Amino acid sequence: MIPIYPVNSLSAAPLEGEVTLSGLSNPPPLSLYIHIPWCVRKCPYCDFNSHEAKQAIPEEAYVDALIQDLEQATPLVWGRKIHSVFFGGGTPSLFSGASIDKILSHVRMLTPLEYGAEITLEANPGTVDTAHFQAYKEAGVNRVSLGIQSFDDRYLKALGRIHDTEQVQQAAALAISTFERVNLDVMYALPEQTLEDALNDAKLACELSPAHLSFYHLTLEPNTPFHRTPPSLPDDDTSATMQEEIEAYLAQQGYQNYETSAFAKPGLQCKHNLNYWTFGDYLGIGAGAHSKLSFHDKLIRQARHKHPKRYMEFVPQGKAVDQEWVIAPDDLGFEFMMNTLRLNGGFATDLFHQRTGLPLISIEKSLNKAIQQGLITHQHSRITPTLKGRRFLNNLLEIFLDN
């Protein structure tokens, strides 16, 4: 567990042997994340901050709270350009086009939103139609991420999804015909899934030819029904073979595997997620949203109140933020690596100092250990995870946790 420190703790004199920042000359790119926490049904594998819409969603009140939250947060990022916006959830496509338009209108009024910025909205089959997609597009959304998970009714049922195969095909085709940039989320290593069926999902996804694909290994997260009552899953060897063969097939179809679970046609990577993975900044608004913001002498994190009702109660009081802390300088190396080592192409070495304010030598011991174990390469001005490092990413990151 990474220790956290109150925001005012950085003013204290550093302890002997403690890593200190030399200062950030320029802040990194800034993204905006907007959380919409409701969904039709909570999936048994999901550990996100999402809540079943058992009653009418207070859409209008929540949109007003989001706008107030953004107004209160803008002094922290005053004058900084927003490079991307991401509506995540939950299921943001439960909200109307008018609500998304109202939110984005205030984003444009309150921040210098970059012209042509990538604006993504997550959607689920079964919650969208032609009118919804067209309204989102008119509001300014130019990228949709569609939660497919599988093209097979057996696995959709096992995952507790509300849609079926026919709705998957219809929603994907509609999204791709409406938006130039579409991501399809697909999962593998599903309950009782065979290698043949996992590859068939990959083939069906490629036949639709979206700009971007995300293939996630199903994991049993704590505090979920699947963790409490685990389904019968493929063994580790079968899951590893699924990953290898899916990656090989997607490469044959022209998709570049640029991050652990992300595949894109050339030049169509997700800009918003790339900013996360290169340790950029992000302002998160909405129930449970997290922020990471850089200043000259410190990097801070924030977490908003998690429950929607509590969040909407606290925002009018100017108290949307539930927790705020400085990232301890000793932990910056691990946090940076936890993001950047997800990128198959690694990172330029000077990015480390640009984003952390620390010299690369501060993690030299861990770098050397990772190199010796064949988990990364350090050539010229670039650090890259090896194939072994990508397959055993958790082991690689543990080295930097103990730096």
N, C-alpha and C positions, 0 to 999 in steps of 0.2 A: 504494500500500500504506500502510495506517495504521500508524504506529509504535506499539509497545507498550512499556510501562515496568514494571519490577518494582513490586510492591505497596508496598515501602518508599520508593520514589522520591519520593512526594508530600511527604515530610517535609523535603525539601531546599528551600532558599529559591528562589522563582520567579526565572527569568531576566528580563532587561529585555524588555518587550514581550510577555511570555507571559501568556496568559489564565489567570485563577485563579478557582476557585469561591467564591461568597459563602456557600455552605452550603445544604444541603437541609433545610427545616424539617420535612417529613414524607416518609417513604418512599412510593413509588408502590405500587399494587396488586401483589400477588405471585402468580405462577402456579407450578405444578409440572409439569415435563416429565419423562417416564419413557421411556427409550429401550430398545426391544427389537430387537436388531440382526439377527436371522435372517430369512431368507425362503426360499421353496422354490427360486426361481431368480432370479439377478441379471439385471434387465432391461438391455438394451444402452444405454439412455439414462440410467440412474440413476447419480448421483454421491453418493448418500447413504451414510452409514456402515452398509451392510448386507452380510450374508455368507450365501452359500448354505449351507443346512443339508445338507451332504453326509453327515454322520453324525448320530447322535442328538443333539438339542439338550440341553445340560445345564440343563434348565429349573429344577429344584429348586435347584441350586447358584447359578444366576444370580439367582433370586428372593431367595435369602439374601443375596447380594452387594448387591442393590438396597436391601434393608432396612438392611444395615450402612452403606451409603453414606448413606442418609437419616439414620440415627442420628448419623453423624459430621458431617453438614452442618447439622443443626438449630441448633447454637449461632449460626451466622451469620444465621439468620432467626428467632431465638427470640421467641416471642410474636406473630409476624406471621401474620395470617390468610391461608390459601390460598384464593384466589378461583376457581381452575379447575385441573383436572388433565388432562393429555393424554398418552395412551400412543401413541408414534410408533415408526416403524421404518424399515427392516425391515417385518415383518408381525406385529404384536402378536397377531393372531388365531390365530397358531400356538400360543399359550400357552393353557392350560386356564382355565376359569372359576375353578377352585379357586386357581390361581396369582394371577390378577387380584384375587380376593377377599382373599388373604393380603396382597398388596401394599397394597391400599386399607385394610385393617384396621389396618396399621401406620402408614399415613399419618394415619388418624384418631387413633391413639394418640399419635403423635409431634408432630402439628401441630394448630392450631385450624382445621380444615377448615370453611369456611363452609357453613352449612346450605343445602342445595339447590345446591351448587356444580356448575358444568358439568363433567362428567367424560366425556371423549371417548376412544374407542378406535378406532384405524385397523384396518381389516379389508380383506381381498381376497376377491373371489368365488373359489370353489374351496377356500377354507380354513374356511368357516363353514357351519353348519346350524342348525336350530331349537334344538337342545340347547345349542350354543355361545352363541347370542345370548341365550337365556333365562338361562344361567348368568352371562353378563356383566352382564345387567340386575339379577339378584339380588345381584351383588357391589357394585352401585352405579353402574355405567356408565349414563349417561342420554343419551349422544349417540354415534353411530357415524359414522365417515367411511369411505366405501367406495370403494376404488380401481377405478373402472369403466374409465377411459381411453377406451373406445369401445364402441359397441353393435354394431360391424361386425366379423365374424370376420377379414376381410382385414387390417384395421388392428391388431387384437389380435395376430394372428400376426406382423405386421411389427414390433410393439413387444416381442415376446418374452414376452407375457403367458401365464400358465398356464391361464387360463379362456377359455371361448367365450361366444358371444352368449346362449345359453340359460342358462348359469350366471350371467351378468350380470343378466338379468331376474329369475331366481329369487332371487338374493342381495339385489338391491335391493328387491324386493317383500317379502321376509322381514324385512329391516332396517326398512323403513317400517311394517310391521305390528307390529313389536316395540317400536320406540323412537319417541317423539314427535319427536325431533330427529335428522335424518339428513342428512349431506352426501354428495353424489356427486361424485367427482373425475373430470373429463373433460378430454381433451386435444384440441387441434386443430393444424392445419398438420403433419399426420402424413405419413409417406412416401407420395407419390403420391396424397394425399387431394385430392378435388375439393371445391369450395365447396358443392355440393349435398349431399355426404356429411357434411361438417362441420355443416351446418345440420340434417341429419337426426338426427345425434347430439344436438343441442340439443333438437330436438322430442321425441325419445324420452325424454330425461331429464326434460323438463317434463311429459310424460304420466304419469310416476310421481309427480309432485308432492311431491318432497322439500322439507324446510324450507330447505335450503341447497344451492347448487351452486358448484363451483369449476371454472372453465374455464382451463386452462393452455396457453400456446403451447409446443409442443415446442422445446426448445433443445438444441444439441449441446454438452454440458458437457465440459471437458477430462478426460482420463484415463478416458474411457468408450469402449466399442467403436464407438458411433455417431460419436464425434469422430474416432477413428482411421480408420474406414471409413464416411464419411458416406453415408446413404441419399439417394435422390432426393426432395427436399422441395419443397413449393410455393414459388414465388418470393415476394419481399417484398410485392409489390402484392397478390397473391392472399391471402397470410396476413393482411395488413391488412384486406382486404375481409371475410375470414372473421371477424376480431375484431369489426368494425363491425356485421356482420349478425347475429352471435350475440348481441352486446350489445343490439341493437335488438329481436330476437325475445324474449329473456329479459325485457326491460322490458315488452313487450306481455303477457307471461304473469304479470306481477306480481312479478318478482324485481328487487330494488334492487341495482345495482352499486355497493357501498359501498367496495370496495377493488379494486386493479388486476385481480385474477383471481377475486374473490369476489362472489357474488350470493346474496341472501337474501330470503325473504318478510319483510314488515314485522315488526320486533321479534325476528327469529330469527338475527341475526348471530352469528358464532362469538366468544364472549366471550374465549376463550383467545387467539386470534389478534389480536383487537382490543387486548388488553393488550400484545402485542408491538409492534403498529403505533402505539400511543400511548406507546412507550418506557417501558412498565412493567417491573417486575422479574420474573425467572423463575429458579427453581432447577432445574437439569437434573441428573438422576441416570441412571446407566447408561453403557454403553460409548460413548465419544465425545460424550456430552451436554455442552452448553454452558450456562453460567449468566451472568446479568447481575444484579448486586446493588448496591443503593444504600446508602450510609452518609452520615452528616452531612457529611463532608469529602471524599468520594471515591466513584467508581463503579468497581466491579471486574468483570472477566470471568474465567471459569474454563473450562477444557476438561478433561474426564475422559480417561483412557487410552482410546485408540480401539479397539484390538483386544479382543474379548470375553475371550479367554484371559488377556491381560495385565491387563485390568481386574479380573478375578476374582482374580488373583494379588495385586494391589496393595491391593484394598479391605481385606482382613483386617489389613494392615499400617497402616491409616489413611492410605493414600496414593492414594485414588481420583483425586485431582486431578493431572493431568499438567502443566498450565500455569495460572498465575494472574497477572493483570496489572491495573494501574490504567489506565483509559481516560484518556489525556492530555487535560487541559482544552481544549487547542487542537483536539482532534478531536471533542469532544462535539457541536458544532453540526452537523457532517456526520452523525454517527451518529444524532442525533435526526431530522434531515431524511430520512435514508435510510429510516427507518421511517414517519414520519408523512405524508410526501408520497405514500405509496402509497394513502392514504385519499382517495377522491374528494371528500369533504366537508372535507378539510383538518383544521386544528386551531385551537383557541382560542389566542391569542397568549400568554396567561399560563401555558399548559401548558409552554412552553419553559423558563421559569425554574423551575417546579415540578419538572420532571424532570431538569434539568441543573445547577441552581444558578447558572446564568449569566444575565446580562441579555440581552434580545433585541438590544440594540444591538451585541453582540459579533459578530453575523452580518449587520449592517446593509448592509455593502458587497455581500455576496452576494445578499441580499434585493432590493436595488435593481437589481442586474444581471439577476436572474431576472424581475423585474417589467418591466424595459425590453425584455426579449426575449419578453415575452408568455407566459411559462411559469407564472407564479403571479399571483394577485391578493391584495392586502392591503387589506381593507376593514374599517373599524371594529376589532373585536377578533378578527378571523379571517384566517388565511392559507390559501389554497386553490389547488391546482394547476388550471390551465386545461386544456381539452381537449388543447391543444397540449402542455402540460406532462406530461399523462398519457401521451400517445403517444410523447413523447421524454423519458421519465423519466431515462434514464441521462445524457442531456445536461444535464438540470436538476440532477441530483445532483452532476455534475462541478463545477458552479459553487460549491457549498458545500464540496467537497473542497479547492478552491483559496482558501477564504476567508482 
